[in-house]
Amino acid sequence: MERRAFLKLAGATVAGAAATACSAAPPAQAPSSAPGTSLPPSTSVASPSGPPDWAALRKKVSLLLPGDSGYDKAKRVFNPAFDGLKPAAIAKCAKPEDVQVAVSAAARRVPIAARGGGHSYAGYSVPDGGLMVDLGGMSSVDVQGEQVVIGAGAKLKNVYATLGGAGRCLPAGSCPSVGIAGLTLGGGIGVLARKYGLTCDHLVSAQVVTADGKLRTASADSEPELFWALRGGGGGNFGVVTSFTFRTDPAPSVVSVFSLHFPAGSANDVLAEWQRWLPEAPPELWANVVLSGGSPVGARVSGCYVGDSASLGKLLNGFPGATRSVKQLDYLGAMKYFSGSENRQSFVASSRILGEPADPAKLTSILKSRRGMDLLVDGLGGAVADIAPDATAFWHRKALGSVQIYSQADARNRSVATDSVAEVVTGLGLDGGYVNYIDPALPDWMTAYYGGNVTRLKQVAKTYDPDKVFGFAQAVTPD
């Protein structure tokens, strides 16, 4: 769930993106296996010497180099904090073959990262000195009956518009400029997750360019281990997804949205009630609670209900004393309601997982002196919890919610904001993290993001990217 949407309402590689959120003659197809069995490693290839031949690559694919017209705009991502990063080249890919050519030319020579929506919280989709594979030219959204085929460069605003017009629904995030790729590959928490599940739960297949330059189809029947890893294993790993095929549901005819505001000084009571209330609510209801730094700490609850406003009103009676706003909309209207701004914004963020109810006083106490910081607790449960933690790479199936620690920053106070977020993360006393809110400073990040799925993910990396072609600071690698 994107933080900006609710802040507004209240007051990244296998990938299409090296996230969060926001993208030669190949050897024989890599072997796959059932869970728990050993996959034989791929043959490692000796690293070539010297940089890629950019002039030769430019004859095969649209390529921008530093100094070219359009280069500075093409490398720009959502967070201005990463404007100083400078890729050696940007490949503007319009079809899978472009990605294959680009990856083959740069593999083992320079870092490679795909860029979908450009929302990686750590700027990983802008490889400094490396090759950015820009998937923006692959953004089609093609509804085919009960399925939809989406290019890895598509953004959520276009996905929702096309699906809504066809009367179909895919649970996803809220920020309109977030890319479908990074969102899906990290799991895909959104406002309809409790009813319909995560975005990755609807993935039927994906087209993937792996480190050997081969275009593979990953599905339950083809490359099943890679398919497993793509559903929550994080953007930036294993290859570059060029397109996704999802199953969809009929779009609900009515979605009621709401926002609750509370008197000053009630944050502890609000959080305590939210933690009791949401797990007992029907899966048609989704809600988050936002705690805003300051003295006193502010609190508000927002969300939606797949159903009419009268039924929703009864579910909200557990929060007496709140100023209540409720609207009954159609599916597309509800998705637009939650849309945040597409304007660029500098911020620092991290996350934790709320595995069980936490002490409200502990969470609010660390916010009292931190005006401009928010804790956004997004609810899980429902359909998310119906799937076993090891059935996909997304581990946090049984959690009550995810906690995002979010602080606005600018060039003058970014270091202060970074230190403050780090202190809050440590002070929360919670484990885990959501990879789509990726944080370079998160201790033991591999376990935090992937829990008991780490060993299997490493084995997938050993099979499909033994030479770390898609390596970056928080990549899943064989060792």
Secondary structure, DSSP 4 states (H G I P E B T S, - for coil): --HHHHHHHH----SSS----------SPPP---TTSPPPPPPP-PPPPS---HHHHHTTSEEE-TTSTTHHHHT--S-GGGTT---SEEEE-SSHHHHHHHHHHHTTTS-EEEESS---TT-TTS-TTSEEEE-TT---EEEETTEEEEETT-BHHHHHHHHHHTTEE----S-TTSBHHHHHHT----TTHHHH--GGGGEEEEEEEETTS-EEEEESSSSHHHHHHHTTS-TTSSEEEEEEEEE-EEPPS-EEEEEEE--TT-HHHHHHHHHHHHHHS-TTEEEEEEEE-SSSPEEEEEEEESS-HHHHHHHGGGSTT-EEEEEEE-HHHHHHHT----S---EEEEEEEE-S---HHHHHHTTTT-TTEEEEEEE--GGGGGS-TTTSS---TT-SEEEEEEEE--TTTHHHHHHHHHHHHHHH------GGG--TT-TTHHHHHHGGGHHHHHHHHHHH-TT-TT--TT-----
